[in-house]
Structures are given as C-alpha cells and as structure tokens.
Amino acid sequence: MEKVQLIHPEGKKAISMDKNKYDALKSALIECLKAKKNAPFDELLLCVKASLEGRKIDIKGVLQWNLFWVSLDLEARQELKKDKKVSPYIYSL
C-alpha cells in the first residue's frame, strides 16, 4: 500500500499514512471547511465523520487522531489556516 509522508508545521517529526486514508480525510476536511467557512476541530471532526459515513468510507484507527495529523499536514502545506488567537482554535481554508 502506498504511503504519504506528512509534514508538521513546526518542522517536528511527522507520521506517514496510507495514501487512500490521507486522500479520503483530506477531501472530507476540505469539503467541510468549504461548507462551514471556519470551525473548531470538534465540529470538523463530526462533519468529516458524517461525510465519510455518507460515502461509505471506513477509516482504520482513531478518526480524531488521523484527522488531527491531516490538519497539521495541510497547515504545514498552507492549504488551511489555524487561528491560534482563540480557544478552541478555529480552522479555515
């Protein structure tokens, strides 16, 4: 199975993830952010979970943990922004 090496926005060591899992989580996360414009992680987690269930995609492992890593990778690649001035952090495209 093909893997994707994720990157961390602070240059820390990151994990690698199955490409199919990464692609599914990334597309669901971006879809949710386009619909919501901005949202805290917990809202995005619920939206992504519903999106994956609707598309009958089963993600192996803990969804919250996997989504967290995908969000860090997208932040590092400047595909999403995380507003750290508020609590909880607000994510947007």
N, CA and C of each residue as an Amber inpcrd file, in Angstrom:
protein
   279
   0.8380000  -1.1770000   0.0000000   0.0000000   0.0000000   0.0000000
   0.8900000   1.2500000   0.0000000   0.5240000   2.2020000  -0.8270000
   1.2960000   3.4380000  -0.9500000   1.1040000   4.3180000   0.2850000
   2.1910000   4.9230000   0.7490000   2.1740000   5.7820000   1.9310000
   2.4640000   7.2310000   1.5410000   1.9860000   8.1570000   2.3680000
   2.2650000   9.5880000   2.2180000   2.9990000  10.0200000   3.4800000
   4.1290000  10.7010000   3.3210000   4.8450000  11.2430000   4.4660000
   4.2640000  12.6130000   4.7730000   3.6550000  12.7500000   5.9400000
   3.0750000  14.0160000   6.3380000   4.1720000  14.9290000   6.8730000
   3.9000000  16.2280000   6.8860000   4.8510000  17.1810000   7.4400000
   4.1730000  17.9520000   8.5610000   4.9730000  18.4100000   9.5010000
   4.4820000  19.1380000  10.6660000   4.7620000  20.6240000  10.4490000
   3.8190000  21.5130000  10.8020000   4.0260000  22.9470000  10.5620000
   5.2190000  23.5380000  11.3270000   5.6560000  22.8780000  12.3880000
   6.7940000  23.3780000  13.1690000   8.0700000  22.6050000  12.8720000
   8.0400000  21.7840000  11.8240000   9.2210000  21.0360000  11.4250000
   9.5060000  19.8070000  12.2720000   8.5950000  19.4490000  13.1570000
   8.7790000  18.2670000  14.0010000   8.5620000  17.0050000  13.1840000
   8.9700000  15.8690000  13.7420000   8.7920000  14.5820000  13.0700000
   7.2970000  14.2880000  12.9210000   6.9160000  13.8730000  11.7530000
   5.5130000  13.5620000  11.4570000   5.3860000  12.0980000  11.0490000
   4.1650000  11.6450000  11.0120000   3.8900000  10.2490000  10.6690000
   3.7510000  10.0760000   9.1570000   3.7300000   8.8200000   8.7250000
   3.3320000   8.5120000   7.3550000   1.9680000   7.8250000   7.4530000
   1.1870000   7.9370000   6.3950000  -0.1820000   7.4380000   6.4040000
  -0.4890000   6.8170000   5.0470000  -1.3420000   5.8000000   5.0490000
  -1.7770000   5.2260000   3.7810000  -2.3620000   6.3260000   2.9070000
  -1.9790000   6.3280000   1.6380000  -2.4170000   7.3810000   0.7190000
  -3.9420000   7.4260000   0.5970000  -4.5930000   6.2780000   0.5280000
  -6.0550000   6.2570000   0.3990000  -6.7220000   6.8970000   1.6130000
  -6.2070000   6.6080000   2.8060000  -6.7520000   7.1940000   4.0330000
  -6.5350000   8.7050000   4.0270000  -5.3160000   9.1200000   3.6740000
  -4.9830000  10.5460000   3.6240000  -5.8960000  11.2900000   2.6470000
  -6.0450000  10.7430000   1.4460000  -6.8680000  11.3910000   0.4210000
  -8.3280000  11.5090000   0.8630000  -8.8600000  10.4560000   1.4970000
 -10.2510000  10.4810000   1.9610000 -10.4380000  11.5250000   3.0530000
  -9.5270000  11.5670000   4.0100000  -9.6260000  12.5410000   5.0970000
  -9.4330000  13.9690000   4.6010000  -8.4800000  14.1570000   3.7040000
  -8.2230000  15.4940000   3.1580000  -9.4400000  16.0090000   2.3960000
 -10.0090000  15.1940000   1.5350000 -11.1590000  15.6600000   0.7470000
 -12.3660000  15.9330000   1.6400000 -12.5940000  15.0910000   2.6550000
 -13.7150000  15.3140000   3.5690000 -13.4970000  16.5810000   4.3890000
 -12.2730000  16.8090000   4.8500000 -11.9660000  18.0040000   5.6410000
 -12.1470000  19.2690000   4.8060000 -11.6470000  19.2710000   3.5970000
 -11.7870000  20.4430000   2.7290000 -13.2530000  20.6830000   2.3830000
 -13.9940000  19.6220000   2.1100000 -15.4300000  19.7240000   1.8360000
 -16.1530000  20.3730000   3.0230000 -15.8300000  19.9580000   4.2280000
 -16.4610000  20.5140000   5.4300000 -16.0960000  21.9790000   5.6220000
 -14.8240000  22.3150000   5.3860000 -14.4130000  23.7080000   5.5500000
 -15.0290000  24.6140000   4.4850000 -15.2220000  24.1040000   3.2880000
 -15.8920000  24.8980000   2.2550000 -17.3350000  25.1770000   2.6530000
 -17.9810000  24.2030000   3.2640000 -19.3790000  24.3600000   3.6750000
 -19.5060000  25.2750000   4.8920000 -18.5880000  25.1520000   5.8370000
 -18.6960000  25.8810000   7.1040000 -17.9260000  27.2050000   7.1130000
 -17.0120000  27.4000000   6.1830000 -16.1120000  28.5580000   6.1130000
 -15.0330000  28.5030000   7.1940000 -15.4360000  28.3330000   8.4650000
 -14.4700000  28.1450000   9.5420000 -15.1680000  27.4190000  10.6800000
 -14.3720000  26.6640000  11.4450000 -14.9640000  25.8620000  12.5170000
 -13.8680000  25.3440000  13.4370000 -14.2260000  25.0630000  14.6980000
 -13.2720000  24.4110000  15.5950000 -13.1180000  22.9350000  15.2240000
 -12.0690000  22.3180000  15.7250000 -11.7470000  20.9400000  15.3660000
 -12.8910000  19.9760000  15.6660000 -13.5380000  20.1240000  16.8240000
 -14.6090000  19.1850000  17.2010000 -15.7570000  19.1990000  16.1880000
 -16.1180000  20.3890000  15.6830000 -17.1710000  20.4820000  14.6520000
 -16.7070000  19.8260000  13.3610000 -15.4490000  20.0690000  13.0130000
 -14.9170000  19.4690000  11.7880000 -14.8700000  17.9530000  11.9020000
 -14.5400000  17.4590000  13.0720000 -14.4990000  16.0120000  13.2890000
 -15.8730000  15.3900000  13.0390000 -16.9110000  16.0110000  13.5630000
 -18.2750000  15.4970000  13.3430000 -18.6650000  15.5610000  11.8720000
 -18.3140000  16.6540000  11.2230000 -18.6290000  16.8250000   9.8020000
 -17.8860000  15.7950000   8.9560000 -16.6020000  15.6160000   9.2290000
 -15.7950000  14.6500000   8.4710000 -16.3270000  13.2330000   8.6930000
 -16.6680000  12.9090000   9.9370000 -17.2120000  11.5820000  10.2370000
 -18.4880000  11.3360000   9.4340000 -19.3870000  12.3300000   9.4030000
 -20.6320000  12.1990000   8.6410000 -20.3490000  12.0690000   7.1450000
 -19.4000000  12.8440000   6.6480000 -19.0400000  12.7890000   5.2310000
 -18.5060000  11.4120000   4.8580000 -17.6290000  10.8640000   5.6770000
 -17.0600000   9.5400000   5.3960000 -18.1290000   8.4550000   5.4660000
 -19.0080000   8.5510000   6.4670000 -20.0990000   7.5730000   6.5780000
 -21.0290000   7.6610000   5.3740000 -21.3090000   8.8840000   4.9260000
 -22.1650000   9.0780000   3.7600000 -21.5760000   8.4890000   2.4940000
 -20.2530000   8.5000000   2.4130000 -19.5680000   7.9350000   1.2450000
 -19.1570000   6.4840000   1.4730000 -19.5750000   5.9290000   2.6320000
 -19.2770000   4.5470000   2.9960000 -17.7710000   4.2540000   2.9920000
 -17.0070000   5.2070000   3.5550000 -15.5630000   5.0390000   3.6830000
 -15.2600000   4.7420000   5.1470000 -14.5680000   3.6260000   5.3750000
 -14.2090000   3.2280000   6.7320000 -12.7330000   3.5340000   6.9540000
 -12.4550000   4.3820000   7.9260000 -11.0760000   4.7400000   8.2480000
 -10.6100000   3.8590000   9.4050000  -9.5460000   3.1290000   9.1770000
  -8.9710000   2.2850000  10.2340000  -8.2180000   3.1720000  11.2130000
  -8.3260000   2.8550000  12.4900000  -7.6460000   3.6330000  13.5180000
  -8.5820000   4.6810000  14.1030000  -8.0410000   5.5060000  14.9710000
  -8.8240000   6.5380000  15.6510000  -8.9890000   7.7320000  14.7130000
 -10.2270000   8.0070000  14.3180000 -10.5120000   9.0750000  13.3570000
  -9.9620000  10.4150000  13.8390000 -10.1690000  10.7500000  15.0980000
  -9.7310000  12.0380000  15.6330000  -8.2180000  12.2120000  15.4620000
  -7.4700000  11.1920000  15.7900000  -6.0100000  11.2400000  15.6780000
  -5.5750000  11.3930000  14.2170000  -6.1700000  10.6060000  13.3330000
  -5.8140000  10.6810000  11.9120000  -6.1660000  12.0430000  11.3170000
  -7.3430000  12.5590000  11.6830000  -7.7530000  13.8680000  11.1710000
  -6.8420000  14.9660000  11.7050000  -6.4260000  14.8510000  12.9520000
  -5.5090000  15.8220000  13.5400000  -4.2210000  15.8890000  12.7200000
  -3.6660000  14.7270000  12.3660000  -2.4250000  14.7070000  11.5840000
  -2.6230000  15.2740000  10.1820000  -3.7540000  14.9680000   9.5720000
  -4.0290000  15.5240000   8.2360000  -4.1540000  17.0470000   8.3320000
  -4.8050000  17.5470000   9.3860000  -4.9380000  19.0020000   9.5410000
  -3.5730000  19.6590000   9.7490000  -2.6860000  19.0230000  10.5190000
  -1.3300000  19.5640000  10.6880000  -0.5900000  19.5980000   9.3600000
  -0.7140000  18.5320000   8.5830000  -0.0530000  18.4630000   7.2820000
  -0.5670000  19.5590000   6.3510000  -1.8730000  19.7470000   6.3140000
  -2.4440000  20.7870000   5.4460000  -2.0560000  22.1840000   5.9240000
  -1.9380000  22.3500000   7.2250000  -1.4720000  23.6380000   7.7670000
  -0.0260000  23.8770000   7.3290000   0.8110000  22.8550000   7.4180000
   2.2120000  22.9810000   7.0180000   2.3370000  23.2860000   5.5260000
   1.4350000  22.7580000   4.7340000   1.4450000  22.9940000   3.2790000
   0.6820000  24.2650000   2.8970000   0.2080000  24.9770000   3.9000000
  -0.5190000  26.2470000   3.7490000  -1.8040000  26.0820000   2.9300000
  -2.4480000  24.9170000   3.0840000  -3.7340000  24.6880000   2.4350000
  -4.8830000  24.9900000   3.3820000  -4.5860000  25.0820000   4.6830000
  -5.5890000  25.5210000   5.6530000  -4.8990000  26.3610000   6.7130000
  -5.7080000  27.1760000   7.3930000  -5.1860000  28.0640000   8.4320000
  -5.8000000  27.6780000   9.7610000  -5.0140000  27.8690000  10.8160000
  -5.4960000  27.6130000  12.1640000  -5.3130000  28.9000000  12.9600000
  -6.4250000  29.4800000  13.4140000  -6.3700000  30.7070000  14.2190000
  -6.1040000  30.3240000  15.6640000  -4.8780000  30.5830000  16.1190000
  -4.4650000  30.2010000  17.4660000  -4.7530000  31.2910000  18.4850000
  -5.3450000  32.4100000  18.0320000  -5.6480000  33.5160000  18.9410000
  -6.9200000  33.2750000  19.7330000  -7.6940000  32.3030000  19.3280000
  -8.9480000  31.9830000  20.0270000  -8.8840000  30.5480000  20.5550000
  -9.7230000  30.2770000  21.5250000  -9.7790000  28.9340000  22.0750000
 -11.2250000  28.4750000  22.0710000 -11.5440000  27.3480000  21.4770000
 -10.6510000  26.4460000  20.7550000 -10.2060000  27.0670000  19.4200000
  -9.0980000  26.5470000  18.8900000  -8.5880000  27.0430000  17.6170000
  -9.6660000  26.9240000  16.5350000  -9.6640000  27.8920000  15.6220000
 -10.6140000  27.9020000  14.5190000  -9.8540000  27.6110000  13.2200000
 -10.3420000  26.6530000  12.4610000  -9.7310000  26.2570000  11.1970000
 -10.5060000  26.8600000  10.0380000  -9.7610000  27.2430000   8.9770000
 -10.3870000  27.7670000   7.7680000  -9.4700000  27.4670000   6.5780000
 -10.0070000  27.6630000   5.3800000  -9.2000000  27.4460000   4.1690000
  -8.4090000  28.7080000   3.8560000
